[in-house]
Amino acid sequence: MKLLRAALALLPLLPLLRPAGAVEPISVGLAIAGAAASALTGIISYPRLYCYFRECCLQRQDQRVAAVLQENLDKKLFGQHLVGKVVVKAVKGFLNNTNAKKPLALSLHGWTGTGKNFVSKIIAESIYKKGLQSKYVHQFVATLHFPHAHSINLYKDQLQSWIRGNVSICPRSLFIFDEMDKMHAGLIDSIKPFLDYYEFLDGVSYRQAIFIFLSNAGAEKITEVALDFWRNGRRREDIQLTEMQNALSVSVFNNKNKPSHSPGKISAGWDCSRRPSSTSPRMMENKVLMSFAFYSTILILKMYVVAIVTGQVRLRKKAFANPEDALRNGGLQYHREDPDVERCRRAHRNDMENIFPFLFLGAIYSLLDPSPAVARIHFFIFCVGRIIHTVAYLLKLKAPTRSVAYSVAQLPCFSMALQILLATTPYW
């Protein structure tokens, strides 16, 4: 629908598709600017196009996530038959459930080096292409990010606020917590509401979020169960989840940092980003795109200023493009051309020839996730170059001022075009 609306935005241009000499360039320019802005907004806001260039919340379809997860576990994970079965079943069932009543919570136990972090990494990469580097995946270590017991109250407030902020941005946020057995029990208790059967908490739903907890608690019991199977001549692949759960429940219950709300249930989450509004548009997350919108607006306003200046020069010089305007202002003898008016028109036409391509290139470039500082330099140079070019044109500044301004403004356009080509060449 958004692409259709973008296409419909171009309909006002149809009456203008006449011989160039029959149309006032300024009118054409303003019409094209309005239609192009409307079409560009519709195209950029189209979710699939946006997510093609920039990471989005839940990039892969739910069905695809389960397939990728199963494939990655089969290829990369060995000797952990329970993990392969339980994780895929849990994640697949959760993602396919359109009416989940609570978030998905996975608790992985075992000694250091048994693959807990490795499995959580595979899960993250199955949901988001960037894996642990995704801005929607948040990984923290209890002893590193919550080190001081005397700051537990501060941690509680920050923890609740930051989980709320990230889930507001992306309902399918993934939180990974390591060393849960070393996390303060009070901090764990403060997260319980986010994992319970609440439809909304402070206007935010957490039912699509995923929490993964990594803990050494119960590792000795896991070893004992596996050893007992070996002593009895049974294969470790015959170990069932229920047998492990029974052994782990006692061990986790006796853990000194267990949460007070229920034995053996570990729950937490964290993120260090700002807390945004739950209604933040996806485009507002892109600092480069917002910078581009600022400089583009300045350039469009500059074109309006040139249009107004052209009109004022026509009135002052009494040189009108249309007979009816000439008759209204003194007679048909003023239906004529004037050098100063033509200069203004050339300046406006030059703007159309350069600013419109910049609007396209800048919009696509903004979706490539470039450095905000570098992108801002691109936009700034073009904007300043075009402003100087217009001033030099209208005020008849000495050469080569106008030519230098024009050439400098083209540099960021060529740079953006090259980067777009490099980014999209693999898909041609």
C-alpha positions in Angstrom: 0.0 0.0 0.0 2.8 2.4 0.8 4.5 1.8 -2.6 1.1 2.4 -4.2 0.7 5.7 -2.4 4.2 6.7 -3.4 3.3 6.0 -7.0 0.0 7.9 -6.7 2.0 10.9 -5.4 3.5 11.2 -8.9 0.1 11.7 -10.6 0.1 15.5 -10.2 3.1 15.5 -12.6 1.1 14.1 -15.5 -0.4 17.4 -16.6 3.1 18.8 -16.7 4.4 16.3 -19.3 4.2 18.8 -22.1 6.9 20.6 -24.2 9.4 22.4 -22.0 8.7 25.7 -23.6 5.1 25.7 -22.6 5.7 25.3 -18.9 7.1 27.7 -16.3 10.2 26.0 -14.9 9.6 27.3 -11.4 6.1 25.8 -11.3 7.4 22.5 -12.7 10.2 22.5 -10.0 7.8 23.1 -7.1 5.4 20.4 -8.4 8.2 17.9 -8.8 9.6 18.7 -5.4 6.3 18.1 -3.7 5.6 14.9 -5.6 9.2 13.6 -5.1 9.1 14.3 -1.4 5.8 12.5 -1.0 7.0 9.5 -3.1 10.3 9.4 -1.3 8.6 9.3 2.1 6.3 6.5 1.0 9.2 4.4 -0.4 11.5 4.9 2.5 8.9 4.1 5.0 8.0 0.8 3.2 9.2 -1.8 5.7 10.8 -4.3 3.3 12.8 -1.7 1.5 13.9 -0.1 4.7 15.0 -3.4 6.2 16.8 -4.3 3.0 19.4 -1.6 3.8 19.1 -1.4 7.6 18.6 -3.8 10.5 15.1 -4.1 11.7 13.4 -5.7 14.6 13.0 -9.4 13.8 14.7 -9.2 10.3 13.9 -12.8 9.5 10.4 -14.2 9.3 9.4 -16.4 12.2 9.3 -19.5 10.2 12.7 -18.8 8.7 14.2 -18.3 12.2 13.3 -21.8 13.3 14.9 -23.3 10.1 18.1 -21.3 10.4 18.4 -22.2 14.1 17.9 -25.9 13.4 20.5 -25.7 10.6 23.1 -23.9 12.7 22.7 -26.2 15.7 23.0 -29.3 13.5 26.2 -28.0 11.8 27.9 -26.4 14.8 26.8 -28.1 18.0 28.0 -31.5 19.1 27.5 -33.6 22.2 24.5 -31.6 23.4 21.5 -33.6 22.3 19.1 -32.0 24.8 20.0 -28.5 23.7 19.4 -29.3 20.1 15.9 -30.6 20.8 14.7 -28.3 23.6 16.0 -25.0 22.2 14.6 -25.5 18.7 11.3 -26.7 20.0 11.0 -23.8 22.5 12.1 -21.1 20.0 10.0 -22.4 17.1 6.9 -22.8 19.3 7.3 -19.3 20.8 7.8 -17.5 17.4 4.9 -19.3 15.8 2.6 -18.5 18.7 0.8 -15.3 17.6 -0.8 -15.0 21.1 2.0 -15.7 23.5 1.0 -15.1 27.1 4.5 -14.4 28.4 8.1 -13.9 27.1 10.3 -16.9 26.2 12.8 -17.7 29.0 15.6 -20.2 28.4 18.0 -21.2 31.2 21.2 -22.9 30.1 23.2 -24.6 32.9 26.6 -26.3 33.0 30.3 -25.8 33.7 32.3 -23.1 32.1 33.3 -24.2 28.5 30.3 -26.5 28.0 28.9 -24.2 25.3 26.3 -22.0 27.0 27.5 -18.8 25.4 28.0 -20.6 22.1 24.4 -21.7 22.0 23.1 -18.3 22.9 25.3 -16.9 20.1 23.7 -19.3 17.6 20.2 -18.3 18.8 21.0 -14.6 18.4 22.5 -15.2 14.9 19.4 -17.2 13.9 17.0 -14.3 14.8 19.2 -11.3 13.7 21.8 -11.4 11.0 24.3 -9.4 13.0 23.9 -11.8 15.9 25.5 -10.5 19.1 26.4 -7.3 17.3 22.7 -6.5 16.7 21.3 -3.5 18.4 18.3 -5.6 19.4 20.5 -8.2 21.2 21.8 -7.3 24.7 24.4 -9.4 26.4 25.7 -8.8 29.9 27.8 -10.5 32.6 26.5 -10.3 36.2 30.0 -9.8 37.7 30.9 -7.2 35.2 27.8 -5.1 34.9 26.4 -5.6 38.4 29.6 -5.8 40.5 28.7 -3.8 43.7 26.2 -5.2 46.2 25.8 -1.7 47.8 24.5 -0.4 44.4 21.8 -3.0 44.1 18.9 -0.4 44.4 20.5 1.6 41.6 20.9 -1.5 39.5 17.2 -2.4 40.0 16.0 1.0 38.8 18.3 0.9 35.8 17.5 -2.6 34.9 13.7 -2.1 34.8 14.0 1.2 32.9 16.4 -0.2 30.3 14.4 -3.4 29.7 11.3 -1.3 29.2 13.1 1.1 26.8 14.5 -1.6 24.6 11.3 -3.7 24.4 9.5 -0.4 23.5 11.8 -0.1 20.5 11.7 -3.7 19.5 9.2 -6.1 21.1 11.3 -9.0 19.9 14.4 -7.9 21.9 16.8 -10.6 23.0 18.5 -10.4 26.4 21.4 -12.7 27.3 22.6 -12.8 30.9 25.8 -14.7 31.9 26.9 -15.8 35.4 23.3 -15.7 36.7 24.4 -17.8 39.7 26.5 -14.8 40.8 23.7 -12.2 40.4 22.2 -10.7 43.5 18.9 -12.2 44.4 17.2 -8.8 44.8 18.2 -7.8 41.3 16.7 -11.0 40.0 13.5 -10.5 41.8 13.1 -7.0 40.3 12.8 -8.5 36.8 10.1 -11.0 37.7 7.2 -8.8 36.5 8.6 -8.7 33.0 8.5 -12.5 32.8 5.0 -13.0 34.2 1.5 -13.3 32.6 0.9 -9.5 32.2 -0.5 -8.2 28.9 0.9 -4.7 29.6 3.2 -3.1 32.2 3.3 0.7 32.0 1.8 0.5 28.5 4.5 -1.9 27.2 3.9 -5.6 26.3 6.8 -8.0 27.0 5.2 -11.1 25.5 7.4 -11.2 22.4 10.7 -10.7 24.2 13.3 -13.5 24.7 15.4 -13.9 27.8 18.4 -16.3 27.9 20.0 -17.0 31.2 23.4 -18.7 31.5 24.4 -20.2 34.8 27.0 -22.5 36.4 24.4 -23.5 39.1 23.6 -27.2 38.9 26.7 -28.1 36.9 27.8 -30.7 39.4 24.4 -32.4 39.2 24.5 -32.5 35.4 27.9 -34.2 35.8 26.5 -36.7 38.3 23.6 -37.6 36.1 25.8 -38.2 33.1 28.2 -40.2 35.2 25.4 -42.4 36.6 24.3 -43.2 33.0 27.8 -44.2 32.1 28.1 -46.4 35.2 24.8 -48.1 34.3 26.0 -48.8 30.7 23.6 -46.4 29.2 24.4 -43.8 26.5 24.4 -40.1 27.4 22.0 -39.5 24.4 19.4 -41.5 26.4 19.3 -38.8 29.1 15.9 -37.1 29.1 15.1 -33.5 29.9 12.9 -34.5 32.9 15.8 -36.3 34.5 18.0 -33.3 34.2 15.3 -30.9 35.5 14.7 -33.0 38.6 18.4 -32.9 39.4 18.8 -29.2 38.6 15.8 -28.1 40.6 17.4 -29.1 43.9 20.8 -27.6 43.0 19.4 -24.3 41.8 17.1 -24.1 44.8 20.1 -24.4 47.1 22.0 -21.7 45.2 22.6 -18.7 47.6 21.6 -16.2 45.0 18.3 -17.9 44.0 15.3 -15.5 43.4 12.8 -15.4 46.3 9.7 -15.7 44.1 10.1 -19.4 43.1 12.9 -22.0 43.5 15.0 -22.6 40.4 13.5 -19.9 38.3 16.1 -17.4 37.0 15.0 -14.2 35.4 16.8 -11.0 34.4 17.5 -8.5 31.5 19.6 -5.5 30.8 20.6 -2.9 28.2 22.6 0.3 28.4 20.8 2.3 25.7 18.6 5.3 26.3 15.0 4.8 27.2 12.9 5.9 24.2 9.2 6.4 23.8 7.2 3.3 22.9 5.8 5.2 19.9 9.2 6.0 18.4 9.0 5.6 14.7 11.5 3.3 13.1 12.9 6.2 11.0 13.6 8.2 14.1 16.2 5.6 15.2 18.4 6.4 12.2 20.5 9.5 13.1 21.9 9.7 9.5 18.4 9.7 8.0 17.3 12.5 10.4 20.4 14.5 9.5 19.6 14.0 5.8 16.0 15.2 6.4 17.3 18.4 8.0 19.7 19.3 5.2 17.1 18.3 2.5 14.5 20.5 4.1 17.0 23.4 4.1 17.6 22.8 0.3 13.9 22.6 -0.5 13.3 25.9 1.4 16.2 27.4 -0.6 14.4 26.5 -3.8 11.2 28.2 -2.5 13.3 31.3 -1.8 14.6 31.3 -5.3 11.1 31.0 -6.7 10.0 33.9 -4.6 13.0 36.0 -5.7 12.2 35.2 -9.3 8.6 36.4 -8.9 9.8 39.6 -7.3 12.3 40.3 -10.1 9.5 39.8 -12.7 7.4 42.3 -11.0 10.2 44.8 -10.6 11.4 44.4 -14.2 7.9 44.0 -15.6 8.9 40.9 -17.6 6.1 38.3 -17.5 5.9 34.8 -19.1 2.2 34.9 -19.5 0.1 37.4 -21.5 -2.6 37.6 -18.8 0.0 38.6 -16.2 1.4 41.3 -18.6 -2.1 42.7 -19.2 -2.8 42.9 -15.5 0.5 44.8 -15.0 0.5 47.4 -17.8 0.0 45.8 -21.1 1.2 43.1 -23.6 4.4 45.0 -24.1 5.5 43.5 -20.8 5.0 39.9 -22.1 8.8 39.6 -22.6 12.0 38.2 -21.4 14.5 39.9 -19.1 18.2 39.0 -18.5 17.8 39.2 -14.7 14.6 37.1 -14.7 16.3 34.5 -16.9 19.3 34.4 -14.6 16.9 33.6 -11.7 15.3 30.9 -13.8 18.6 29.3 -14.7 19.6 29.3 -11.0 16.3 27.5 -10.2 16.7 25.0 -13.1 20.2 24.3 -11.9 18.8 23.5 -8.4 16.4 21.0 -9.9 19.1 19.3 -11.9 21.3 18.8 -8.7 19.1 18.8 -5.6 16.6 16.1 -6.9 19.4 13.6 -7.5 20.8 14.4 -4.1 17.5 13.6 -2.5 17.5 10.2 -4.0 21.2 9.4 -3.3 21.0 10.8 0.2 17.9 8.8 1.1 19.5 5.5 -0.1 22.8 6.3 1.5 21.2 7.0 4.8 19.9 3.4 4.8 23.3 1.9 4.4 24.1 2.6 8.1 27.1 4.9 7.4 29.0 6.7 10.2 26.7 9.6 11.4 29.7 12.0 11.4 30.8 11.1 7.9 27.3 11.3 6.6 26.7 14.7 8.2 29.9 16.0 6.4 28.5 14.8 3.1 25.2 16.5 3.6 26.7 19.7 5.0 29.2 20.1 2.0 26.4 19.7 -0.5 24.0 22.0 1.2 26.6 24.8 1.7 27.9 24.3 -1.9 24.4 24.7 -3.3 23.7 27.8 -1.2 26.9 29.5 -2.3 26.2 28.5 -5.9 22.7 30.2 -5.7 24.1 33.3 -4.1 26.9 33.6 -6.7 24.3 33.1 -9.5 21.8 35.7 -8.3 24.4 38.3 -7.2 26.6 37.8 -10.2 29.7 37.1 -8.2 33.0 37.0 -9.9 34.1 33.8 -11.6 35.0 31.1 -10.7 33.0 31.3 -7.5 29.9 29.7 -8.9 31.8 27.0 -10.7 33.9 26.1 -7.6 30.7 25.9 -5.5 29.1 23.6 -8.1 32.1 21.3 -8.3 32.5 21.0 -4.5 28.8 20.2 -4.1 29.2 17.3 -6.5 31.9 15.5 -4.5 29.6 14.2 -1.8 27.1 13.1 -4.4 29.7 11.0 -6.3 30.9 9.6 -2.9 27.4 8.5 -1.9 26.7 7.0 -5.4 29.9 5.0 -5.2 29.1 3.7 -1.7 25.6 2.7 -2.8 27.0 0.8 -5.8 29.5 -1.0 -3.6 26.8 -2.0 -1.2 24.3 -3.2 -3.8 26.7 -4.8 -6.3 26.3 -8.3 -4.7 22.6 -8.2 -5.4 22.7 -7.1 -9.1 
